[in-house]
């Protein structure tokens, strides 16, 4: 599992660094990164709250800040792998947002914290 996440991270980073244009291979790598985020979300089991982490993903054009917050567990996922995937997605979204007009309204995305409840990392609003 960690090898698969590492390979997806490398592919996603290469896609992000390849340039501003979206090519079919970039779209595939973006899809792989999204699939990797799905895998990360699926493995949020924990034994204690210190294993539960939150990281901002993407970039919101209108308001700035992350598009969403991702909850993950360090029990099943390497923090550096998560950071690499999230960084690649955020860089790609920044490139995609260049030249686009911001929306009229801004929907807030509130920060969260996590706790290990019933052996699962769960969101707790701040």
NORPE-V25965 format. One record per pair of residues at least 24 apart in sequence whose ideal C-beta (glycine too) atoms are under 10 Angstrom apart, sorted by the first residue. I is the first residue (numbers start at 1). J is the second residue. Records with the same first field share a line. If there is no record, write none. Layout:
I->J, J
This chain:
1->39, 43, 76, 77, 78, 81
2->76, 77, 78, 81
3->81
4->32, 35, 36, 39, 81
5->36, 39, 40, 43, 76, 77, 78, 80, 81, 82, 84, 85
6->36, 78, 80, 81, 84, 85
7->32, 36, 81
8->32, 33, 34, 35, 36, 37, 39, 81, 84, 85, 88
9->33, 36, 78, 80, 81, 82, 83, 84, 85, 86, 87, 88
10->84, 88
11->36, 85, 88
12->36, 84, 85, 86, 87, 88, 89, 91, 92
13->84, 85, 87, 88, 91, 92
14->88
15->88, 89, 91, 92
16->87, 88, 89, 90, 91, 92, 93, 94, 95
17->88, 91, 92
18->92
19->95
20->92, 95, 96, 98, 99
21->95
22->92, 95, 96
26->92, 95
29->88, 92
30->88, 89, 92, 93, 96
32->85
33->57, 84, 85, 86, 88, 89, 92
34->85, 89
36->77, 81, 82, 84, 85, 86, 88, 89
37->68, 70, 72, 82, 85, 86, 89
39->72, 76, 77, 85
40->70, 71, 72, 73, 76, 77, 81, 82, 85, 86
41->70, 71, 72, 73, 77, 121
42->76
43->72, 73, 75, 76, 77, 121
44->70, 71, 72, 73, 75, 76, 77, 114, 116, 119, 120, 121, 122
45->73, 75, 76, 116, 119, 120, 121
46->72, 73, 74, 75, 76, 114, 115, 116, 117, 118, 119, 120, 121, 122
47->73, 75, 116, 119
48->75, 115, 116, 119
49->113, 114, 115, 116, 117, 121, 122, 124
50->74, 75, 116
51->75, 76, 77, 114, 116, 121
52->113, 114, 115, 116, 117, 120, 121, 122, 123, 124
53->77, 79, 82, 83, 113, 114, 121
54->111, 112, 113, 114, 121, 123, 124
55->79, 82, 83, 85, 86, 87, 90
56->86, 90, 109, 111
57->82, 85, 86, 87, 89, 90, 93
58->86, 89, 90, 91, 92, 93, 94, 96, 97, 109
59->89, 90, 91, 92, 93, 94, 95, 96, 97
60->93, 97, 102, 103, 106, 107, 108, 109
61->93, 94, 96, 97, 98, 100, 101, 102, 103, 106
62->97, 100, 101, 102, 103, 104, 105, 106, 107
63->102, 103, 105, 106, 107, 108, 109
64->102, 106
65->106, 108, 109, 111
66->90, 93, 109, 111
67->93, 109
68->109, 112
69->109, 110, 111, 112, 113, 114, 123
70->112
71->112, 113, 114, 120, 121, 122, 123
72->114, 121
73->114, 116, 119, 120, 121
74->121
75->116, 119, 121
76->121
